[in-house]
Amino acid sequence: MATPRSIGVVELSSVGIGYRVEDEMLKAASVELLLARTICSGKYLIVVGGSISDVEAAIQTGLKSAGEAIIDQLVIPNIHESVFAALGQSVELGPDEAGALGVVETFSGTAVIAGADAAVKAARVTLFRIHVAMALGGKGLCLMTGSVADVTAGVEAAAEQARSRGLLVSEIVIPRPSRELFAEYL
């Protein structure tokens, strides 16, 4: 399947319910399973992609099945393509690509995906990492680089997404980070 134009995310408080919800979502619509796994704090995260109507149908089915296990959910109709590489942690930066560093931390993996998409749509930033919940106590983290002005705009857009959901932990812009902060990405 080609890169989906739309994605849906459901984050649940129960692993068992997560498996059931995932199964029902996949049976409800023609969506591609992009990510489904347990995440820290005993939660379960499901990310599907496809057409807007199929993603919306799958998410609605999942929400009906999940009951009170829903922690967070979203549908992004026209996801920015750079979100996929950052989520897959497959972005490598060249030595000349590391500029200012932007960091947005959220209380959920779902909120950080929404924030990352908002950041790359709002500013000319390179989104190079989306870390969803593993080894973070269930939190989400996205990292971006670019000019100070662009990183500031990207961080503000991402933080606003998380803040509007009540899930923002921190928003940081480091104008001239040391090269060591980028060591594993260069």
Protein Blocks (a to p, Z undefined) as FASTA:
>chain_A
ZZdfbdcddddfbfklmmmmmmmmmmmpccddfbdcddehhiacdddeddfklmmmmmmm
mmmmnmmmpfbdcddfbacfklmmmmnopaccdfklpccddddddfbfklmmmmmmmmmm
mpccddfbdcehianlopacddddddfklmmmmmmmmmmmmmmnopafbdcddfbacfkl
mmmmZZ
